[in-house]
Amino acid sequence: MTEKGWKNFLKFVQATNDPKMLSELLDLFLTPEEKASIETRCLIVKALLEQKLTQREMSKHLTVSIAKITRGSNELKRISPKLLAFLRENL
Protein backbone atom coordinates (compact mmCIF):
# COMPACT_ATOMS: atom_id res chain seq x y z
CA MET A 1 0.00 0.00 0.00
CA THR A 2 1.37 3.40 -0.90
CA GLU A 3 0.92 6.35 1.37
CA LYS A 4 -0.16 8.53 -1.55
CA GLY A 5 -2.96 6.17 -2.54
CA TRP A 6 -4.22 5.88 1.04
CA LYS A 7 -4.17 9.66 1.49
CA ASN A 8 -6.14 10.09 -1.72
CA PHE A 9 -8.71 7.60 -0.50
CA LEU A 10 -8.99 9.45 2.82
CA LYS A 11 -9.50 12.73 0.96
CA PHE A 12 -12.42 11.20 -0.96
CA VAL A 13 -14.01 9.96 2.24
CA GLN A 14 -13.52 13.25 4.08
CA ALA A 15 -14.92 15.27 1.18
CA THR A 16 -18.12 13.23 1.08
CA ASN A 17 -20.71 14.78 3.37
CA ASP A 18 -23.70 12.99 1.85
CA PRO A 19 -24.28 9.54 3.44
CA LYS A 20 -25.74 8.13 0.21
CA MET A 21 -22.74 9.30 -1.81
CA LEU A 22 -20.36 7.94 0.84
CA SER A 23 -22.07 4.56 0.61
CA GLU A 24 -21.74 4.61 -3.19
CA LEU A 25 -18.09 5.61 -2.90
CA LEU A 26 -17.38 2.74 -0.53
CA ASP A 27 -19.30 0.35 -2.78
CA LEU A 28 -16.93 1.38 -5.57
CA PHE A 29 -13.76 0.81 -3.58
CA LEU A 30 -14.68 -2.11 -1.32
CA THR A 31 -15.84 -5.61 -2.11
CA PRO A 32 -18.78 -7.05 -0.14
CA GLU A 33 -16.27 -9.16 1.80
CA GLU A 34 -14.18 -6.13 2.71
CA LYS A 35 -17.28 -4.26 3.89
CA ALA A 36 -18.33 -7.25 5.98
CA SER A 37 -14.84 -7.38 7.50
CA ILE A 38 -15.01 -3.69 8.42
CA GLU A 39 -18.47 -4.19 9.90
CA THR A 40 -17.20 -7.07 12.03
CA ARG A 41 -14.16 -5.07 13.15
CA CYS A 42 -16.43 -2.18 14.15
CA LEU A 43 -18.61 -4.52 16.23
CA ILE A 44 -15.51 -6.00 17.87
CA VAL A 45 -14.13 -2.58 18.80
CA LYS A 46 -17.51 -1.50 20.14
CA ALA A 47 -17.81 -4.63 22.28
CA LEU A 48 -14.26 -4.21 23.57
CA LEU A 49 -14.93 -0.60 24.53
CA GLU A 50 -18.19 -1.51 26.28
CA GLN A 51 -16.34 -4.10 28.41
CA LYS A 52 -19.59 -5.96 29.15
CA LEU A 53 -18.49 -9.33 27.77
CA THR A 54 -15.37 -11.46 28.05
CA GLN A 55 -13.40 -11.99 24.87
CA ARG A 56 -14.73 -15.55 24.71
CA GLU A 57 -18.32 -14.28 25.02
CA MET A 58 -17.64 -11.67 22.31
CA SER A 59 -16.26 -14.40 20.08
CA LYS A 60 -19.43 -16.48 20.46
CA HIS A 61 -21.82 -13.53 20.20
CA LEU A 62 -20.14 -12.08 17.08
CA THR A 63 -19.26 -15.52 15.63
CA VAL A 64 -15.61 -14.60 15.16
CA SER A 65 -12.40 -16.18 16.35
CA ILE A 66 -10.76 -15.25 19.63
CA ALA A 67 -7.75 -14.19 17.54
CA LYS A 68 -9.83 -11.44 15.86
CA ILE A 69 -10.98 -10.19 19.24
CA THR A 70 -7.39 -10.22 20.51
CA ARG A 71 -6.16 -8.31 17.43
CA GLY A 72 -8.82 -5.66 18.04
CA SER A 73 -7.86 -5.45 21.69
CA ASN A 74 -4.19 -5.07 20.82
CA GLU A 75 -4.93 -2.32 18.30
CA LEU A 76 -6.97 -0.40 20.88
CA LYS A 77 -3.89 -0.40 23.11
CA ARG A 78 -1.90 1.35 20.35
CA ILE A 79 -4.23 4.24 19.53
CA SER A 80 -4.03 7.78 20.83
CA PRO A 81 -6.13 8.90 23.78
CA LYS A 82 -7.87 11.34 21.43
CA LEU A 83 -8.96 8.55 19.07
CA LEU A 84 -10.00 6.38 22.01
CA ALA A 85 -12.24 9.18 23.32
CA PHE A 86 -13.69 9.67 19.84
CA LEU A 87 -14.51 5.97 19.54
CA ARG A 88 -16.11 5.84 22.97
CA GLU A 89 -18.27 8.82 22.10
CA ASN A 90 -19.27 7.71 18.61
CA LEU A 91 -19.51 3.92 18.56
N, C-alpha and C positions, 0 to 999 in steps of 0.2 A: 504494500500500500504506500502510495506516495503522499507526502504531506500536502502537496499542492492540490491533488485530487480530493483529499478529505476536506481541506479548507473550502474548496469550491462547493462541495456538497453541503457543508455547514452554512455557507452563504445562501444557497437556495432555500434551505429549511428556515433560516432566520428571516428571510425576505418574504416568506409566505405567511400572511396573516389570516387568510381564509382557510378554515378547517377543511372544506371540501377540496380546495386546490392542494392543500398539504397532503391529503389522503391520495389524491391523484398522483402527486409528485412521488410519494413513497411507493405507490403501486408501480410506477415506472422504474424505480431504482431497485426495489426489493422483490424477491420471489415470495410466493406464499409461505414457503418454509422459513425464509429469513424473517418475515413478519411474525410468524408463529413463535420463532425463537426469541424475538424481542419481547413479544407479549409474555412469554413464560419468564424471561429474565426480569421483567417489570414486576410480575406477581411474586417472584422469589424475593426481590429487593424489598417490596412492600411488606411481605410476611416477616422478613428478617428485622425490619425496622419496627414493626409492631411488637415483636418479642412475645407473642402470645402462645406460640407453638414451639416445640423442640424441632431441631433440624429433621429428625426422623418423622415427626408428625407432618412437617411441611412437605417432605418427600412424598408421603402417602397422599396427602390432600391435593397436591399439585401434580401428582403422578410423574415425578421426575426423580432422577438419581440423587443420592446423598452427595455425590461429587459435585453436581450442579449447585446444590445449596451451599456447599463448602466454598466453591469458587465465588459465588455471590458474596458470601460472608467475608472472604479474604479481600475482595475488591472494595467492599465497604470500609475496610480498615485502612485502605490506601487513599481514600478521597479526602479532599479538604473539608474543614469544618463548615465552610460556607456552602459547599455542595450538599453536605449531610443535612444541614438545616433546611436547604431548599427541598430536598427529597422528603424530609419529614413533614414539611408544610404542604407539599403538593401531591404526594402519592396517596 
